[in-house]
Amino acid sequence: MSHRAKATLGAAIVLSALTIWGVHFQQEQQHETMYKGVLRDDERRRQKMQQREDDFQASKRKRELYESVQTVTPVEKS
């Protein structure tokens, strides 16, 4: 094989290896980015649930306070 053919083969091998590595690297980056999005969504969901629980507890305390101060009579439906 001539020197020029060996150089072309070597360049093709190196270029192919770099292309494969680059695609693999991009896939890993994309996977990490997507996983971070899932973690952010989970944290946002947890905070929302905590806020709802806090609101529910505050509403429950208000209701107990109002019921202790006011007389509540059930309304009968006909």
PyMOL Python script that loads the backbone (N, CA, C, O; Angstrom):
from pymol import cmd

cmd.read_pdbstr("""\
ATOM      1  N   MET A   1       0.837  -1.178   0.000  1.00  0.00           N
ATOM      2  CA  MET A   1       0.000   0.000   0.000  1.00  0.00           C
ATOM      3  C   MET A   1       0.880   1.237   0.000  1.00  0.00           C
ATOM      4  O   MET A   1       1.924   1.283   0.650  1.00  0.00           O
ATOM      5  N   SER A   2       0.435   2.229  -0.738  1.00  0.00           N
ATOM      6  CA  SER A   2       1.238   3.442  -0.829  1.00  0.00           C
ATOM      7  C   SER A   2       1.069   4.276   0.445  1.00  0.00           C
ATOM      8  O   SER A   2       0.147   4.076   1.235  1.00  0.00           O
ATOM      9  N   HIS A   3       1.979   5.195   0.601  1.00  0.00           N
ATOM     10  CA  HIS A   3       1.964   6.083   1.760  1.00  0.00           C
ATOM     11  C   HIS A   3       0.684   6.924   1.788  1.00  0.00           C
ATOM     12  O   HIS A   3       0.093   7.139   2.846  1.00  0.00           O
ATOM     13  N   ARG A   4       0.269   7.393   0.614  1.00  0.00           N
ATOM     14  CA  ARG A   4      -0.945   8.214   0.508  1.00  0.00           C
ATOM     15  C   ARG A   4      -2.190   7.400   0.893  1.00  0.00           C
ATOM     16  O   ARG A   4      -3.085   7.932   1.550  1.00  0.00           O
ATOM     17  N   ALA A   5      -2.264   6.146   0.504  1.00  0.00           N
ATOM     18  CA  ALA A   5      -3.396   5.272   0.827  1.00  0.00           C
ATOM     19  C   ALA A   5      -3.443   5.007   2.333  1.00  0.00           C
ATOM     20  O   ALA A   5      -4.513   5.006   2.941  1.00  0.00           O
ATOM     21  N   LYS A   6      -2.261   4.782   2.926  1.00  0.00           N
ATOM     22  CA  LYS A   6      -2.209   4.559   4.379  1.00  0.00           C
ATOM     23  C   LYS A   6      -2.660   5.798   5.136  1.00  0.00           C
ATOM     24  O   LYS A   6      -3.374   5.688   6.132  1.00  0.00           O
ATOM     25  N   ALA A   7      -2.257   6.962   4.681  1.00  0.00           N
ATOM     26  CA  ALA A   7      -2.653   8.213   5.337  1.00  0.00           C
ATOM     27  C   ALA A   7      -4.161   8.427   5.220  1.00  0.00           C
ATOM     28  O   ALA A   7      -4.806   8.850   6.180  1.00  0.00           O
ATOM     29  N   THR A   8      -4.719   8.139   4.055  1.00  0.00           N
ATOM     30  CA  THR A   8      -6.164   8.280   3.848  1.00  0.00           C
ATOM     31  C   THR A   8      -6.923   7.312   4.748  1.00  0.00           C
ATOM     32  O   THR A   8      -7.917   7.684   5.373  1.00  0.00           O
ATOM     33  N   LEU A   9      -6.448   6.060   4.810  1.00  0.00           N
ATOM     34  CA  LEU A   9      -7.080   5.063   5.674  1.00  0.00           C
ATOM     35  C   LEU A   9      -7.003   5.502   7.143  1.00  0.00           C
ATOM     36  O   LEU A   9      -7.989   5.413   7.874  1.00  0.00           O
ATOM     37  N   GLY A  10      -5.848   5.966   7.557  1.00  0.00           N
ATOM     38  CA  GLY A  10      -5.672   6.427   8.939  1.00  0.00           C
ATOM     39  C   GLY A  10      -6.578   7.614   9.250  1.00  0.00           C
ATOM     40  O   GLY A  10      -7.193   7.669  10.315  1.00  0.00           O
ATOM     41  N   ALA A  11      -6.659   8.549   8.331  1.00  0.00           N
ATOM     42  CA  ALA A  11      -7.524   9.720   8.531  1.00  0.00           C
ATOM     43  C   ALA A  11      -8.988   9.302   8.602  1.00  0.00           C
ATOM     44  O   ALA A  11      -9.748   9.836   9.411  1.00  0.00           O
ATOM     45  N   ALA A  12      -9.386   8.352   7.763  1.00  0.00           N
ATOM     46  CA  ALA A  12     -10.769   7.876   7.773  1.00  0.00           C
ATOM     47  C   ALA A  12     -11.092   7.182   9.097  1.00  0.00           C
ATOM     48  O   ALA A  12     -12.175   7.364   9.654  1.00  0.00           O
ATOM     49  N   ILE A  13     -10.146   6.389   9.591  1.00  0.00           N
ATOM     50  CA  ILE A  13     -10.350   5.695  10.869  1.00  0.00           C
ATOM     51  C   ILE A  13     -10.458   6.701  12.011  1.00  0.00           C
ATOM     52  O   ILE A  13     -11.348   6.594  12.855  1.00  0.00           O
ATOM     53  N   VAL A  14      -9.561   7.669  12.037  1.00  0.00           N
ATOM     54  CA  VAL A  14      -9.585   8.689  13.092  1.00  0.00           C
ATOM     55  C   VAL A  14     -10.870   9.493  13.020  1.00  0.00           C
ATOM     56  O   VAL A  14     -11.502   9.739  14.048  1.00  0.00           O
ATOM     57  N   LEU A  15     -11.267   9.904  11.831  1.00  0.00           N
ATOM     58  CA  LEU A  15     -12.491  10.684  11.660  1.00  0.00           C
ATOM     59  C   LEU A  15     -13.720   9.878  12.091  1.00  0.00           C
ATOM     60  O   LEU A  15     -14.626  10.411  12.731  1.00  0.00           O
ATOM     61  N   SER A  16     -13.741   8.599  11.736  1.00  0.00           N
ATOM     62  CA  SER A  16     -14.864   7.741  12.142  1.00  0.00           C
ATOM     63  C   SER A  16     -14.918   7.588  13.659  1.00  0.00           C
ATOM     64  O   SER A  16     -15.991   7.662  14.257  1.00  0.00           O
ATOM     65  N   ALA A  17     -13.760   7.376  14.276  1.00  0.00           N
ATOM     66  CA  ALA A  17     -13.702   7.226  15.733  1.00  0.00           C
ATOM     67  C   ALA A  17     -14.150   8.509  16.429  1.00  0.00           C
ATOM     68  O   ALA A  17     -14.881   8.454  17.418  1.00  0.00           O
ATOM     69  N   LEU A  18     -13.716   9.665  15.918  1.00  0.00           N
ATOM     70  CA  LEU A  18     -14.129  10.938  16.511  1.00  0.00           C
ATOM     71  C   LEU A  18     -15.633  11.173  16.334  1.00  0.00           C
ATOM     72  O   LEU A  18     -16.291  11.707  17.227  1.00  0.00           O
ATOM     73  N   THR A  19     -16.166  10.775  15.191  1.00  0.00           N
ATOM     74  CA  THR A  19     -17.601  10.921  14.952  1.00  0.00           C
ATOM     75  C   THR A  19     -18.395  10.057  15.923  1.00  0.00           C
ATOM     76  O   THR A  19     -19.379  10.517  16.502  1.00  0.00           O
ATOM     77  N   ILE A  20     -17.978   8.821  16.103  1.00  0.00           N
ATOM     78  CA  ILE A  20     -18.660   7.911  17.040  1.00  0.00           C
ATOM     79  C   ILE A  20     -18.569   8.458  18.461  1.00  0.00           C
ATOM     80  O   ILE A  20     -19.565   8.465  19.184  1.00  0.00           O
ATOM     81  N   TRP A  21     -17.400   8.909  18.862  1.00  0.00           N
ATOM     82  CA  TRP A  21     -17.241   9.475  20.205  1.00  0.00           C
ATOM     83  C   TRP A  21     -18.114  10.717  20.370  1.00  0.00           C
ATOM     84  O   TRP A  21     -18.744  10.895  21.413  1.00  0.00           O
ATOM     85  N   GLY A  22     -18.156  11.579  19.347  1.00  0.00           N
ATOM     86  CA  GLY A  22     -18.962  12.795  19.417  1.00  0.00           C
ATOM     87  C   GLY A  22     -20.446  12.500  19.575  1.00  0.00           C
ATOM     88  O   GLY A  22     -21.127  13.145  20.372  1.00  0.00           O
ATOM     89  N   VAL A  23     -20.949  11.533  18.825  1.00  0.00           N
ATOM     90  CA  VAL A  23     -22.363  11.157  18.933  1.00  0.00           C
ATOM     91  C   VAL A  23     -22.643  10.596  20.317  1.00  0.00           C
ATOM     92  O   VAL A  23     -23.655  10.929  20.934  1.00  0.00           O
ATOM     93  N   HIS A  24     -21.750   9.744  20.803  1.00  0.00           N
ATOM     94  CA  HIS A  24     -21.918   9.174  22.143  1.00  0.00           C
ATOM     95  C   HIS A  24     -21.930  10.281  23.200  1.00  0.00           C
ATOM     96  O   HIS A  24     -22.757  10.268  24.112  1.00  0.00           O
ATOM     97  N   PHE A  25     -21.014  11.226  23.070  1.00  0.00           N
ATOM     98  CA  PHE A  25     -20.938  12.339  24.024  1.00  0.00           C
ATOM     99  C   PHE A  25     -22.225  13.164  23.993  1.00  0.00           C
ATOM    100  O   PHE A  25     -22.741  13.543  25.044  1.00  0.00           O
ATOM    101  N   GLN A  26     -22.747  13.446  22.794  1.00  0.00           N
ATOM    102  CA  GLN A  26     -23.994  14.207  22.682  1.00  0.00           C
ATOM    103  C   GLN A  26     -25.161  13.454  23.316  1.00  0.00           C
ATOM    104  O   GLN A  26     -26.012  14.062  23.965  1.00  0.00           O
ATOM    105  N   GLN A  27     -25.205  12.151  23.136  1.00  0.00           N
ATOM    106  CA  GLN A  27     -26.282  11.354  23.735  1.00  0.00           C
ATOM    107  C   GLN A  27     -26.202  11.394  25.256  1.00  0.00           C
ATOM    108  O   GLN A  27     -27.226  11.513  25.929  1.00  0.00           O
ATOM    109  N   GLU A  28     -25.009  11.296  25.792  1.00  0.00           N
ATOM    110  CA  GLU A  28     -24.842  11.360  27.248  1.00  0.00           C
ATOM    111  C   GLU A  28     -25.279  12.722  27.785  1.00  0.00           C
ATOM    112  O   GLU A  28     -25.944  12.798  28.818  1.00  0.00           O
ATOM    113  N   GLN A  29     -24.910  13.792  27.092  1.00  0.00           N
ATOM    114  CA  GLN A  29     -25.300  15.142  27.505  1.00  0.00           C
ATOM    115  C   GLN A  29     -26.820  15.291  27.464  1.00  0.00           C
ATOM    116  O   GLN A  29     -27.420  15.847  28.385  1.00  0.00           O
ATOM    117  N   GLN A  30     -27.435  14.795  26.400  1.00  0.00           N
ATOM    118  CA  GLN A  30     -28.881  14.883  26.259  1.00  0.00           C
ATOM    119  C   GLN A  30     -29.571  14.086  27.368  1.00  0.00           C
ATOM    120  O   GLN A  30     -30.569  14.535  27.933  1.00  0.00           O
ATOM    121  N   HIS A  31     -29.043  12.918  27.673  1.00  0.00           N
ATOM    122  CA  HIS A  31     -29.609  12.098  28.741  1.00  0.00           C
ATOM    123  C   HIS A  31     -29.523  12.822  30.084  1.00  0.00           C
ATOM    124  O   HIS A  31     -30.490  12.825  30.846  1.00  0.00           O
ATOM    125  N   GLU A  32     -28.387  13.428  30.377  1.00  0.00           N
ATOM    126  CA  GLU A  32     -28.220  14.178  31.620  1.00  0.00           C
ATOM    127  C   GLU A  32     -29.196  15.345  31.705  1.00  0.00           C
ATOM    128  O   GLU A  32     -29.803  15.587  32.748  1.00  0.00           O
ATOM    129  N   THR A  33     -29.338  16.063  30.599  1.00  0.00           N
ATOM    130  CA  THR A  33     -30.239  17.210  30.567  1.00  0.00           C
ATOM    131  C   THR A  33     -31.675  16.764  30.815  1.00  0.00           C
ATOM    132  O   THR A  33     -32.403  17.402  31.575  1.00  0.00           O
ATOM    133  N   MET A  34     -32.077  15.685  30.183  1.00  0.00           N
ATOM    134  CA  MET A  34     -33.438  15.175  30.368  1.00  0.00           C
ATOM    135  C   MET A  34     -33.646  14.721  31.813  1.00  0.00           C
ATOM    136  O   MET A  34     -34.705  14.972  32.389  1.00  0.00           O
ATOM    137  N   TYR A  35     -32.660  14.062  32.401  1.00  0.00           N
ATOM    138  CA  TYR A  35     -32.785  13.585  33.781  1.00  0.00           C
ATOM    139  C   TYR A  35     -32.881  14.757  34.750  1.00  0.00           C
ATOM    140  O   TYR A  35     -33.639  14.700  35.718  1.00  0.00           O
ATOM    141  N   LYS A  36     -32.118  15.821  34.496  1.00  0.00           N
ATOM    142  CA  LYS A  36     -32.212  17.011  35.347  1.00  0.00           C
ATOM    143  C   LYS A  36     -33.605  17.624  35.254  1.00  0.00           C
ATOM    144  O   LYS A  36     -34.122  18.145  36.242  1.00  0.00           O
ATOM    145  N   GLY A  37     -34.214  17.565  34.067  1.00  0.00           N
ATOM    146  CA  GLY A  37     -35.583  18.052  33.909  1.00  0.00           C
ATOM    147  C   GLY A  37     -36.559  17.246  34.745  1.00  0.00           C
ATOM    148  O   GLY A  37     -37.483  17.803  35.339  1.00  0.00           O
ATOM    149  N   VAL A  38     -36.360  15.946  34.792  1.00  0.00           N
ATOM    150  CA  VAL A  38     -37.224  15.089  35.613  1.00  0.00           C
ATOM    151  C   VAL A  38     -37.054  15.440  37.083  1.00  0.00           C
ATOM    152  O   VAL A  38     -38.036  15.517  37.821  1.00  0.00           O
ATOM    153  N   LEU A  39     -35.821  15.653  37.511  1.00  0.00           N
ATOM    154  CA  LEU A  39     -35.574  16.018  38.905  1.00  0.00           C
ATOM    155  C   LEU A  39     -36.224  17.364  39.243  1.00  0.00           C
ATOM    156  O   LEU A  39     -36.796  17.523  40.322  1.00  0.00           O
ATOM    157  N   ARG A  40     -36.138  18.334  38.320  1.00  0.00           N
ATOM    158  CA  ARG A  40     -36.778  19.629  38.549  1.00  0.00           C
ATOM    159  C   ARG A  40     -38.292  19.476  38.643  1.00  0.00           C
ATOM    160  O   ARG A  40     -38.932  20.101  39.489  1.00  0.00           O
ATOM    161  N   ASP A  41     -38.865  18.639  37.771  1.00  0.00           N
ATOM    162  CA  ASP A  41     -40.309  18.407  37.809  1.00  0.00           C
ATOM    163  C   ASP A  41     -40.728  17.756  39.121  1.00  0.00           C
ATOM    164  O   ASP A  41     -41.748  18.124  39.703  1.00  0.00           O
ATOM    165  N   ASP A  42     -39.946  16.795  39.584  1.00  0.00           N
ATOM    166  CA  ASP A  42     -40.256  16.134  40.854  1.00  0.00           C
ATOM    167  C   ASP A  42     -40.200  17.125  42.011  1.00  0.00           C
ATOM    168  O   ASP A  42     -41.062  17.102  42.889  1.00  0.00           O
ATOM    169  N   GLU A  43     -39.207  17.981  42.018  1.00  0.00           N
ATOM    170  CA  GLU A  43     -39.078  18.974  43.084  1.00  0.00           C
ATOM    171  C   GLU A  43     -40.235  19.973  43.022  1.00  0.00           C
ATOM    172  O   GLU A  43     -40.800  20.337  44.053  1.00  0.00           O
ATOM    173  N   ARG A  44     -40.583  20.410  41.828  1.00  0.00           N
ATOM    174  CA  ARG A  44     -41.707  21.344  41.657  1.00  0.00           C
ATOM    175  C   ARG A  44     -43.011  20.697  42.149  1.00  0.00           C
ATOM    176  O   ARG A  44     -43.817  21.342  42.819  1.00  0.00           O
ATOM    177  N   ARG A  45     -43.206  19.422  41.809  1.00  0.00           N
ATOM    178  CA  ARG A  45     -44.400  18.693  42.250  1.00  0.00           C
ATOM    179  C   ARG A  45     -44.418  18.560  43.769  1.00  0.00           C
ATOM    180  O   ARG A  45     -45.463  18.718  44.400  1.00  0.00           O
ATOM    181  N   ARG A  46     -43.250  18.267  44.357  1.00  0.00           N
ATOM    182  CA  ARG A  46     -43.172  18.127  45.814  1.00  0.00           C
ATOM    183  C   ARG A  46     -43.506  19.451  46.495  1.00  0.00           C
ATOM    184  O   ARG A  46     -44.229  19.476  47.491  1.00  0.00           O
ATOM    185  N   GLN A  47     -42.977  20.557  45.953  1.00  0.00           N
ATOM    186  CA  GLN A  47     -43.267  21.868  46.534  1.00  0.00           C
ATOM    187  C   GLN A  47     -44.748  22.214  46.413  1.00  0.00           C
ATOM    188  O   GLN A  47     -45.337  22.771  47.339  1.00  0.00           O
ATOM    189  N   LYS A  48     -45.344  21.884  45.275  1.00  0.00           N
ATOM    190  CA  LYS A  48     -46.763  22.168  45.073  1.00  0.00           C
ATOM    191  C   LYS A  48     -47.613  21.366  46.068  1.00  0.00           C
ATOM    192  O   LYS A  48     -48.563  21.893  46.648  1.00  0.00           O
ATOM    193  N   MET A  49     -47.267  20.101  46.255  1.00  0.00           N
ATOM    194  CA  MET A  49     -48.004  19.267  47.210  1.00  0.00           C
ATOM    195  C   MET A  49     -47.828  19.795  48.631  1.00  0.00           C
ATOM    196  O   MET A  49     -48.775  19.776  49.418  1.00  0.00           O
ATOM    197  N   GLN A  50     -46.643  20.260  48.965  1.00  0.00           N
ATOM    198  CA  GLN A  50     -46.406  20.820  50.290  1.00  0.00           C
ATOM    199  C   GLN A  50     -47.228  22.089  50.474  1.00  0.00           C
ATOM    200  O   GLN A  50     -47.801  22.304  51.542  1.00  0.00           O
ATOM    201  N   GLN A  51     -47.292  22.930  49.448  1.00  0.00           N
ATOM    202  CA  GLN A  51     -48.086  24.155  49.519  1.00  0.00           C
ATOM    203  C   GLN A  51     -49.560  23.820  49.686  1.00  0.00           C
ATOM    204  O   GLN A  51     -50.256  24.469  50.466  1.00  0.00           O
ATOM    205  N   ARG A  52     -50.040  22.826  48.970  1.00  0.00           N
ATOM    206  CA  ARG A  52     -51.446  22.412  49.110  1.00  0.00           C
ATOM    207  C   ARG A  52     -51.723  21.893  50.508  1.00  0.00           C
ATOM    208  O   ARG A  52     -52.768  22.189  51.087  1.00  0.00           O
ATOM    209  N   GLU A  53     -50.802  21.125  51.048  1.00  0.00           N
ATOM    210  CA  GLU A  53     -50.972  20.609  52.407  1.00  0.00           C
ATOM    211  C   GLU A  53     -50.991  21.756  53.415  1.00  0.00           C
ATOM    212  O   GLU A  53     -51.808  21.761  54.336  1.00  0.00           O
ATOM    213  N   ASP A  54     -50.099  22.721  53.244  1.00  0.00           N
ATOM    214  CA  ASP A  54     -50.066  23.880  54.138  1.00  0.00           C
ATOM    215  C   ASP A  54     -51.373  24.669  54.044  1.00  0.00           C
ATOM    216  O   ASP A  54     -51.920  25.095  55.061  1.00  0.00           O
ATOM    217  N   ASP A  55     -51.872  24.861  52.811  1.00  0.00           N
ATOM    218  CA  ASP A  55     -53.136  25.569  52.628  1.00  0.00           C
ATOM    219  C   ASP A  55     -54.290  24.808  53.278  1.00  0.00           C
ATOM    220  O   ASP A  55     -55.164  25.410  53.902  1.00  0.00           O
ATOM    221  N   PHE A  56     -54.288  23.490  53.131  1.00  0.00           N
ATOM    222  CA  PHE A  56     -55.333  22.677  53.741  1.00  0.00           C
ATOM    223  C   PHE A  56     -55.298  22.794  55.257  1.00  0.00           C
ATOM    224  O   PHE A  56     -56.342  22.942  55.893  1.00  0.00           O
ATOM    225  N   GLN A  57     -54.102  22.730  55.841  1.00  0.00           N
ATOM    226  CA  GLN A  57     -53.992  22.841  57.303  1.00  0.00           C
ATOM    227  C   GLN A  57     -54.448  24.217  57.782  1.00  0.00           C
ATOM    228  O   GLN A  57     -55.110  24.327  58.814  1.00  0.00           O
ATOM    229  N   ALA A  58     -54.099  25.261  57.039  1.00  0.00           N
ATOM    230  CA  ALA A  58     -54.532  26.615  57.415  1.00  0.00           C
ATOM    231  C   ALA A  58     -56.046  26.718  57.322  1.00  0.00           C
ATOM    232  O   ALA A  58     -56.676  27.312  58.197  1.00  0.00           O
ATOM    233  N   SER A  59     -56.633  26.158  56.290  1.00  0.00           N
ATOM    234  CA  SER A  59     -58.092  26.165  56.134  1.00  0.00           C
ATOM    235  C   SER A  59     -58.754  25.388  57.255  1.00  0.00           C
ATOM    236  O   SER A  59     -59.794  25.796  57.771  1.00  0.00           O
ATOM    237  N   LYS A  60     -58.161  24.280  57.627  1.00  0.00           N
ATOM    238  CA  LYS A  60     -58.708  23.462  58.716  1.00  0.00           C
ATOM    239  C   LYS A  60     -58.676  24.233  60.041  1.00  0.00           C
ATOM    240  O   LYS A  60     -59.632  24.190  60.815  1.00  0.00           O
ATOM    241  N   ARG A  61     -57.556  24.944  60.295  1.00  0.00           N
ATOM    242  CA  ARG A  61     -57.464  25.734  61.530  1.00  0.00           C
ATOM    243  C   ARG A  61     -58.501  26.858  61.532  1.00  0.00           C
ATOM    244  O   ARG A  61     -59.129  27.121  62.557  1.00  0.00           O
ATOM    245  N   LYS A  62     -58.681  27.518  60.388  1.00  0.00           N
ATOM    246  CA  LYS A  62     -59.680  28.588  60.299  1.00  0.00           C
ATOM    247  C   LYS A  62     -61.074  28.051  60.560  1.00  0.00           C
ATOM    248  O   LYS A  62     -61.860  28.662  61.285  1.00  0.00           O
ATOM    249  N   ARG A  63     -61.379  26.898  59.963  1.00  0.00           N
ATOM    250  CA  ARG A  63     -62.698  26.309  60.157  1.00  0.00           C
ATOM    251  C   ARG A  63     -62.925  25.970  61.629  1.00  0.00           C
ATOM    252  O   ARG A  63     -63.995  26.245  62.171  1.00  0.00           O
ATOM    253  N   GLU A  64     -61.925  25.376  62.274  1.00  0.00           N
ATOM    254  CA  GLU A  64     -62.054  25.045  63.696  1.00  0.00           C
ATOM    255  C   GLU A  64     -62.258  26.312  64.529  1.00  0.00           C
ATOM    256  O   GLU A  64     -63.064  26.323  65.459  1.00  0.00           O
ATOM    257  N   LEU A  65     -61.522  27.384  64.192  1.00  0.00           N
ATOM    258  CA  LEU A  65     -61.676  28.646  64.914  1.00  0.00           C
ATOM    259  C   LEU A  65     -63.076  29.210  64.708  1.00  0.00           C
ATOM    260  O   LEU A  65     -63.722  29.615  65.674  1.00  0.00           O
ATOM    261  N   TYR A  66     -63.556  29.244  63.470  1.00  0.00           N
ATOM    262  CA  TYR A  66     -64.889  29.778  63.193  1.00  0.00           C
ATOM    263  C   TYR A  66     -65.978  28.948  63.860  1.00  0.00           C
ATOM    264  O   TYR A  66     -66.949  29.493  64.384  1.00  0.00           O
ATOM    265  N   GLU A  67     -65.814  27.635  63.840  1.00  0.00           N
ATOM    266  CA  GLU A  67     -66.821  26.778  64.466  1.00  0.00           C
ATOM    267  C   GLU A  67     -66.814  26.915  65.982  1.00  0.00           C
ATOM    268  O   GLU A  67     -67.846  26.719  66.624  1.00  0.00           O
ATOM    269  N   SER A  68     -65.670  27.248  66.559  1.00  0.00           N
ATOM    270  CA  SER A  68     -65.638  27.434  68.015  1.00  0.00           C
ATOM    271  C   SER A  68     -66.271  28.756  68.414  1.00  0.00           C
ATOM    272  O   SER A  68     -66.759  28.891  69.536  1.00  0.00           O
ATOM    273  N   VAL A  69     -66.272  29.733  67.515  1.00  0.00           N
ATOM    274  CA  VAL A  69     -66.831  31.046  67.805  1.00  0.00           C
ATOM    275  C   VAL A  69     -68.307  31.120  67.403  1.00  0.00           C
ATOM    276  O   VAL A  69     -69.106  31.759  68.087  1.00  0.00           O
ATOM    277  N   GLN A  70     -68.667  30.464  66.294  1.00  0.00           N
ATOM    278  CA  GLN A  70     -70.030  30.552  65.779  1.00  0.00           C
ATOM    279  C   GLN A  70     -70.745  29.211  65.933  1.00  0.00           C
ATOM    280  O   GLN A  70     -70.124  28.151  66.000  1.00  0.00           O
ATOM    281  N   THR A  71     -72.055  29.298  65.986  1.00  0.00           N
ATOM    282  CA  THR A  71     -72.858  28.075  66.015  1.00  0.00           C
ATOM    283  C   THR A  71     -73.151  27.657  64.594  1.00  0.00           C
ATOM    284  O   THR A  71     -73.601  28.454  63.771  1.00  0.00           O
ATOM    285  N   VAL A  72     -72.889  26.399  64.322  1.00  0.00           N
ATOM    286  CA  VAL A  72     -73.103  25.876  62.975  1.00  0.00           C
ATOM    287  C   VAL A  72     -74.219  24.863  63.044  1.00  0.00           C
ATOM    288  O   VAL A  72     -74.141  23.885  63.788  1.00  0.00           O
ATOM    289  N   THR A  73     -75.257  25.097  62.267  1.00  0.00           N
ATOM    290  CA  THR A  73     -76.362  24.139  62.219  1.00  0.00           C
ATOM    291  C   THR A  73     -76.450  23.575  60.800  1.00  0.00           C
ATOM    292  O   THR A  73     -76.392  24.318  59.820  1.00  0.00           O
ATOM    293  N   PRO A  74     -76.588  22.275  60.709  1.00  0.00           N
ATOM    294  CA  PRO A  74     -76.684  21.669  59.374  1.00  0.00           C
ATOM    295  C   PRO A  74     -78.009  22.046  58.711  1.00  0.00           C
ATOM    296  O   PRO A  74     -79.027  22.193  59.387  1.00  0.00           O
ATOM    297  N   VAL A  75     -77.990  22.198  57.408  1.00  0.00           N
ATOM    298  CA  VAL A  75     -79.173  22.530  56.633  1.00  0.00           C
ATOM    299  C   VAL A  75     -79.742  21.212  56.084  1.00  0.00           C
ATOM    300  O   VAL A  75     -79.036  20.434  55.443  1.00  0.00           O
ATOM    301  N   GLU A  76     -81.028  20.986  56.350  1.00  0.00           N
ATOM    302  CA  GLU A  76     -81.665  19.771  55.848  1.00  0.00           C
ATOM    303  C   GLU A  76     -82.183  19.992  54.448  1.00  0.00           C
ATOM    304  O   GLU A  76     -82.810  21.012  54.161  1.00  0.00           O
ATOM    305  N   LYS A  77     -81.926  19.052  53.591  1.00  0.00           N
ATOM    306  CA  LYS A  77     -82.400  19.143  52.226  1.00  0.00           C
ATOM    307  C   LYS A  77     -83.735  18.413  52.128  1.00  0.00           C
ATOM    308  O   LYS A  77     -83.920  17.356  52.731  1.00  0.00           O
ATOM    309  N   SER A  78     -84.656  18.981  51.368  1.00  0.00           N
ATOM    310  CA  SER A  78     -85.963  18.340  51.237  1.00  0.00           C
ATOM    311  C   SER A  78     -86.082  17.513  49.995  1.00  0.00           C
ATOM    312  O   SER A  78     -87.129  16.914  49.751  1.00  0.00           O
TER     313      SER A  78
END
""", "prot")
cmd.dss("prot")
cmd.show_as("cartoon", "prot")
cmd.util.cbc("prot")
cmd.orient("prot")
